[in-house]
Amino acid sequence: MRRVMLSVVTALCCVLAAAAEKKEPIRDRLVVHGMVLYGRVVGLGEEKLAFRLDYAEGINYIRYDDIDALTTRYNYHISYNRIDIEGKVLGIEEHKYLRVRDSDGNERTVAIADIDNFVMSVRDDDSLENRIRNRFPHTKGTLSLGLENDNGNSKKNKIDIVVNTRYKKAQHEVQFYLDYAYETTETEANPKVTNKDELAAFLTYRYHMTNADFWYVTMGAEYDKPRHIRQQYVPSVGYGKRFRYGKEKWLEPSIGLGYATVRYTDTYEDKYFATAAFNLFGRYRMEEIALLRSLTVDGFLLYYPGIDGRFADEWILRSNVTFSVPLLDFFSVKLAFDLINDSNPNLEVGNNKTTTKLLFGVDF
């Protein structure tokens, strides 16, 4: 009888333990300097892990050097080194590697610096937002907007739109950049005047031989009515290389050949000339500076000098530097500086134009 009672008690304890385990909420476990935290991983930065605590608002950003242990019960969609897997994190090693078990049961060691995308799997979060993030895990970008409307003694309307997207999977990468600006002013004494009506767009395809080396094909197109440019096209091809100093710190020079077609709105003679193509892209991200969570500096320089004997007479230069400060997880404020320089034949317009923009952007 005693043995029967003992068996019944043991069975009951097992059932209760299984039930308790089943009811235990799914959550990730993070140990920071011996303190155990529960919640979910929401992102992996260059130097910090983003962690949302249970029963707390906001996101905590924790340096990898401060993390003692990390295990996840959620499944994550992880993209790195041209590989896509789904799985759980079993641990963190040397503060810079994740030990992951994928959905097939295989264990992998993944360098955090190589991870391009880290989002929760649809099997644990089937919301529309997360389905979209999993459906397009290789697409990232920003949509920035600046608006201004004055209605006083003078009327002013201004709009700035900047779109910057990037799709990268395996050795294939597609980038799209668009910058559109429109501005009008009107007073009682003067009719409406268009101060800005301009658009610049670049579509680039890259084939990566390695993670650092690539061949590229770019089509640049733009117009700028106040500067009398009706149409301008500059296709180019070439080779580039990325010099990485961190996950969000890199320089990317490239060199190639192109051909420029420039048509003007007035009676100026259209231009057609072969060019060299010198490009430089870069990013530098700083964290925890002057009360800011982070500050990201992005920039590019595109220079196309003529190579058909008119090096000093025909050229096109476009450059930009943008400072971005996050206000929310997906929302940021941006201060952008543009410099345009080309061999415009209109002396009143001149060769140079500089622009400063204050933009608010949605990051995705």
C-alpha positions as CSV (number, residue, x, y, z in Angstrom):
1,M,0.0,0.0,0.0
2,R,2.8,2.3,0.9
3,R,4.5,1.7,-2.4
4,V,1.2,2.4,-4.3
5,M,0.8,5.7,-2.4
6,L,4.4,6.6,-3.2
7,S,3.9,5.9,-6.9
8,V,0.7,8.0,-6.9
9,V,2.5,10.9,-5.2
10,T,5.4,10.7,-7.6
11,A,3.1,10.6,-10.6
12,L,1.1,13.6,-9.3
13,C,4.3,15.6,-8.8
14,C,5.4,14.9,-12.3
15,V,2.1,16.0,-13.7
16,L,2.1,19.2,-11.6
17,A,5.7,19.9,-12.7
18,A,4.8,19.3,-16.3
19,A,1.8,21.6,-16.0
20,A,3.8,24.3,-14.4
21,E,6.5,24.1,-17.1
22,K,3.8,24.2,-19.7
23,K,2.2,27.3,-18.2
24,E,5.5,29.1,-17.7
25,P,5.6,32.0,-20.1
26,I,8.1,31.8,-23.0
27,R,10.8,34.3,-22.4
28,D,14.5,34.9,-23.0
29,R,17.0,34.8,-20.1
30,L,19.9,37.3,-19.9
31,V,22.5,37.4,-17.1
32,V,24.2,40.7,-16.6
33,H,26.9,40.9,-13.9
34,G,25.2,38.1,-12.1
35,M,21.7,39.6,-12.3
36,V,19.1,37.5,-14.1
37,L,16.8,39.3,-16.5
38,Y,13.8,37.9,-18.4
39,G,12.2,39.3,-21.5
40,R,13.0,39.1,-25.2
41,V,15.9,40.1,-27.5
42,V,14.8,42.8,-29.9
43,G,18.0,43.6,-31.7
44,L,21.8,43.1,-32.0
45,G,23.8,46.3,-32.4
46,E,27.5,46.7,-33.0
47,E,28.4,47.0,-29.3
48,K,25.1,46.4,-27.5
49,L,22.2,44.0,-27.3
50,A,18.7,45.4,-27.2
51,F,16.5,43.7,-24.6
52,R,12.9,44.3,-23.7
53,L,12.2,43.3,-20.1
54,D,9.0,41.6,-19.0
55,Y,6.6,44.0,-17.2
56,A,8.7,47.1,-18.1
57,E,8.4,49.8,-20.7
58,G,11.1,50.7,-23.1
59,I,14.2,48.8,-24.3
60,N,17.5,48.3,-22.5
61,Y,20.7,48.5,-24.4
62,I,23.4,46.3,-22.8
63,R,27.0,46.0,-23.8
64,Y,28.2,42.5,-24.8
65,D,31.1,42.9,-22.4
66,D,28.6,43.1,-19.5
67,I,26.7,39.9,-20.5
68,D,27.5,36.7,-18.6
69,A,25.0,34.4,-20.2
70,L,22.2,34.5,-22.8
71,T,19.6,31.8,-23.7
72,T,16.4,32.3,-25.6
73,R,13.2,30.3,-25.6
74,Y,11.9,32.3,-28.5
75,N,12.9,31.2,-32.0
76,Y,14.6,33.8,-34.1
77,H,15.2,34.3,-37.8
78,I,18.9,35.0,-38.2
79,S,20.7,36.1,-41.4
80,Y,24.5,36.1,-41.6
81,N,27.2,35.5,-44.1
82,R,24.7,34.7,-46.9
83,I,22.9,32.1,-44.7
84,D,19.4,32.2,-43.3
85,I,18.4,30.0,-40.3
86,E,15.7,29.8,-37.6
87,G,16.6,28.7,-34.1
88,K,17.3,29.5,-30.5
89,V,20.3,31.0,-28.8
90,L,22.0,28.6,-26.4
91,G,24.7,31.0,-25.1
92,I,27.1,33.8,-25.8
93,E,30.9,33.2,-26.0
94,E,33.8,35.6,-25.5
95,H,31.2,38.5,-25.7
96,K,31.2,38.3,-29.5
97,Y,29.8,34.9,-30.6
98,L,26.4,33.4,-30.3
99,R,25.9,29.6,-30.0
100,V,22.7,28.8,-31.9
101,R,20.7,25.6,-32.4
102,D,18.8,25.8,-35.7
103,S,15.4,24.2,-36.4
104,D,17.2,21.1,-37.7
105,G,18.9,20.5,-34.4
106,N,22.4,21.6,-35.6
107,E,24.5,23.8,-33.4
108,R,26.3,26.8,-35.0
109,T,28.7,29.5,-33.7
110,V,27.8,32.8,-35.2
111,A,29.9,36.0,-34.9
112,I,27.7,38.9,-33.8
113,A,29.5,41.2,-36.2
114,D,28.4,39.0,-39.2
115,I,24.7,39.1,-38.3
116,D,22.7,41.2,-40.8
117,N,19.2,40.5,-39.5
118,F,17.8,39.2,-36.2
119,V,14.0,39.1,-35.8
120,M,11.6,36.8,-34.0
121,S,10.4,33.8,-35.9
122,V,6.8,33.8,-37.1
123,R,6.2,30.6,-35.2
124,D,6.5,32.7,-32.0
125,D,5.0,35.9,-33.2
126,D,2.5,35.7,-36.1
127,S,1.6,39.4,-36.0
128,L,1.3,41.3,-39.3
129,E,4.3,43.4,-38.5
130,N,6.5,40.4,-37.7
131,R,5.3,38.5,-40.7
132,I,6.4,41.4,-42.9
133,R,9.8,41.6,-41.2
134,N,10.2,37.8,-41.8
135,R,8.9,38.0,-45.3
136,F,11.5,40.7,-46.2
137,P,14.4,39.9,-43.8
138,H,17.0,41.1,-46.3
139,T,15.4,44.6,-46.9
140,K,16.4,47.6,-44.8
141,G,16.0,51.3,-45.2
142,T,14.7,54.6,-44.2
143,L,11.9,56.9,-45.4
144,S,12.5,60.5,-44.3
145,L,10.2,63.5,-44.7
146,G,10.5,67.2,-44.2
147,L,7.5,69.6,-44.5
148,E,7.1,73.4,-44.2
149,N,4.0,75.5,-44.7
150,D,3.9,79.3,-44.0
151,N,0.7,81.4,-44.4
152,G,1.4,85.0,-43.5
153,N,2.5,88.0,-45.5
154,S,4.0,85.4,-47.8
155,K,3.0,81.9,-48.5
156,K,5.6,79.1,-48.6
157,N,5.2,75.4,-49.2
158,K,8.1,73.0,-49.0
159,I,8.5,69.3,-49.1
160,D,11.6,67.0,-48.9
161,I,11.4,63.3,-49.4
162,V,14.4,60.9,-49.0
163,V,14.1,57.2,-49.6
164,N,17.1,54.9,-49.0
165,T,16.6,51.1,-49.2
166,R,18.9,48.1,-49.5
167,Y,18.1,44.5,-50.3
168,K,20.9,42.0,-49.8
169,K,20.8,38.2,-50.0
170,A,23.8,35.9,-50.5
171,Q,26.1,37.6,-53.1
172,H,23.3,39.8,-54.6
173,E,22.6,43.3,-53.4
174,V,20.3,46.0,-54.7
175,Q,20.3,49.6,-53.5
176,F,17.8,52.4,-54.2
177,Y,18.2,56.0,-53.3
178,L,15.8,58.8,-54.0
179,D,15.9,62.5,-53.0
180,Y,13.0,64.8,-54.0
181,A,12.5,68.4,-53.1
182,Y,9.8,70.9,-54.1
183,E,9.4,74.5,-52.8
184,T,7.3,77.5,-53.8
185,T,6.9,81.0,-52.4
186,E,4.2,83.6,-53.1
187,T,3.6,87.2,-51.9
188,E,1.0,89.8,-52.5
189,A,3.4,91.7,-54.8
190,N,4.9,88.7,-56.6
191,P,3.2,85.6,-58.1
192,K,4.0,82.1,-57.1
193,V,7.6,81.2,-57.8
194,T,9.1,77.7,-57.9
195,N,12.3,77.7,-55.9
196,K,12.9,74.0,-56.0
197,D,11.7,71.2,-58.2
198,E,14.4,68.6,-58.2
199,L,14.8,64.8,-58.1
200,A,17.9,62.6,-57.8
201,A,17.7,58.8,-57.9
202,F,20.2,56.0,-58.0
203,L,19.6,52.3,-58.6
204,T,22.6,50.0,-58.0
205,Y,23.2,46.3,-58.3
206,R,26.2,44.7,-56.7
207,Y,27.6,41.2,-57.0
208,H,29.8,40.3,-54.0
209,M,32.7,38.0,-54.8
210,T,33.5,38.1,-51.0
211,N,32.0,39.9,-48.1
212,A,34.3,42.8,-48.9
213,D,34.8,42.8,-52.7
214,F,32.1,43.5,-55.3
215,W,31.3,44.5,-58.9
216,Y,28.6,47.0,-59.4
217,V,26.3,48.5,-62.0
218,T,24.6,51.8,-61.3
219,M,22.0,54.0,-63.1
220,G,21.8,57.6,-61.9
221,A,18.9,59.8,-63.0
222,E,17.9,63.3,-62.0
223,Y,16.4,66.6,-63.0
224,D,16.6,70.1,-61.4
225,K,14.4,72.7,-63.1
226,P,15.7,75.8,-61.3
227,R,19.2,74.8,-62.4
228,H,17.9,74.2,-66.0
229,I,18.6,70.5,-66.0
230,R,15.7,68.8,-67.7
231,Q,17.2,65.3,-67.7
232,Q,20.5,63.8,-66.6
233,Y,21.5,60.1,-66.8
234,V,24.8,58.6,-65.7
235,P,25.1,54.7,-66.0
236,S,28.3,53.3,-64.7
237,V,30.0,50.0,-64.0
238,G,33.1,49.2,-61.8
239,Y,34.7,47.5,-58.8
240,G,34.5,48.4,-55.1
241,K,35.7,47.2,-51.7
242,R,34.5,47.7,-48.2
243,F,36.9,48.4,-45.4
244,R,35.2,47.4,-42.1
245,Y,36.2,48.8,-38.8
246,G,33.1,47.5,-37.0
247,K,29.5,46.4,-37.7
248,E,28.5,50.1,-38.2
249,K,31.8,51.6,-39.0
250,W,33.1,51.2,-42.6
251,L,34.3,52.9,-45.7
252,E,33.5,51.7,-49.2
253,P,35.4,53.2,-52.1
254,S,34.8,52.1,-55.7
255,I,36.1,53.0,-59.2
256,G,34.6,52.5,-62.6
257,L,33.6,54.0,-66.0
258,G,30.4,55.8,-67.0
259,Y,28.6,57.8,-69.6
260,A,26.8,61.1,-68.9
261,T,23.8,62.4,-70.8
262,V,22.7,65.9,-69.8
263,R,19.7,67.7,-71.4
264,Y,18.8,71.3,-70.5
265,T,15.5,73.2,-70.3
266,D,16.7,76.2,-72.2
267,T,18.7,76.7,-75.4
268,Y,22.0,75.4,-74.0
269,E,23.6,72.6,-75.9
270,D,23.0,69.1,-74.5
271,K,26.0,67.2,-73.3
272,Y,27.2,63.6,-73.9
273,F,30.5,62.6,-72.5
274,A,32.4,59.5,-71.2
275,T,33.4,59.7,-67.5
276,A,35.4,58.1,-64.9
277,A,33.4,57.1,-61.8
278,F,34.9,57.6,-58.3
279,N,32.5,56.8,-55.5
280,L,32.9,56.8,-51.7
281,F,30.3,55.6,-49.2
282,G,30.8,55.5,-45.4
283,R,29.1,55.1,-42.1
284,Y,30.3,55.8,-38.5
285,R,28.1,55.1,-35.5
286,M,28.7,56.3,-32.0
287,E,26.9,55.4,-28.9
288,E,26.2,57.2,-25.6
289,I,27.5,60.6,-26.5
290,A,26.3,63.8,-24.9
291,L,23.0,62.4,-23.6
292,L,22.3,60.7,-26.9
293,R,21.6,57.0,-27.2
294,S,23.5,57.0,-30.5
295,L,24.6,59.1,-33.4
296,T,25.0,57.8,-36.9
297,V,26.9,59.6,-39.6
298,D,26.2,58.4,-43.2
299,G,27.8,59.9,-46.3
300,F,28.6,59.5,-49.9
301,L,30.7,61.2,-52.6
302,L,30.0,60.6,-56.3
303,Y,32.4,62.2,-58.8
304,Y,32.2,61.7,-62.6
305,P,34.9,63.7,-64.4
306,G,34.9,63.7,-68.2
307,I,37.7,61.6,-69.8
308,D,37.3,62.4,-73.5
309,G,39.8,65.2,-73.5
310,R,37.6,67.7,-71.5
311,F,38.5,66.8,-68.0
312,A,38.4,70.4,-66.8
313,D,35.2,71.3,-68.8
314,E,32.8,68.4,-68.0
315,W,32.1,66.9,-64.6
316,I,29.4,65.9,-62.2
317,L,29.7,65.7,-58.4
318,R,27.1,64.8,-55.8
319,S,27.8,64.5,-52.1
320,N,25.9,64.1,-48.9
321,V,26.5,63.9,-45.1
322,T,23.6,62.9,-42.8
323,F,23.5,62.9,-39.0
324,S,20.8,60.6,-37.5
325,V,19.6,60.5,-33.9
326,P,17.0,57.9,-32.9
327,L,14.0,59.2,-31.0
328,L,12.2,55.9,-30.8
329,D,12.9,52.3,-31.8
330,F,11.9,53.0,-35.4
331,F,11.8,56.8,-35.6
332,S,14.7,59.2,-36.0
333,V,15.5,62.9,-36.7
334,K,18.1,63.6,-39.4
335,L,20.2,66.6,-40.4
336,A,21.4,66.3,-44.0
337,F,23.9,68.4,-45.9
338,D,24.1,68.2,-49.7
339,L,26.7,69.6,-52.1
340,I,26.1,69.6,-55.8
341,N,28.8,70.7,-58.3
342,D,28.7,70.3,-62.0
343,S,29.7,72.1,-65.2
344,N,26.4,73.9,-65.6
345,P,26.5,76.3,-68.6
346,N,24.3,78.9,-67.0
347,L,26.6,81.5,-65.3
348,E,23.7,82.8,-63.1
349,V,23.0,79.4,-61.7
350,G,26.7,78.6,-61.3
351,N,28.4,75.3,-60.7
352,N,27.8,74.9,-56.9
353,K,24.7,74.4,-54.8
354,T,24.5,73.5,-51.1
355,T,21.4,72.4,-49.2
356,T,20.7,71.8,-45.5
357,K,17.7,69.6,-44.6
358,L,16.0,68.7,-41.3
359,L,14.1,65.4,-41.7
360,F,12.1,63.0,-39.7
361,G,12.5,59.4,-40.7
362,V,11.0,55.9,-40.3
363,D,13.6,53.2,-40.1
364,F,12.7,49.6,-41.3
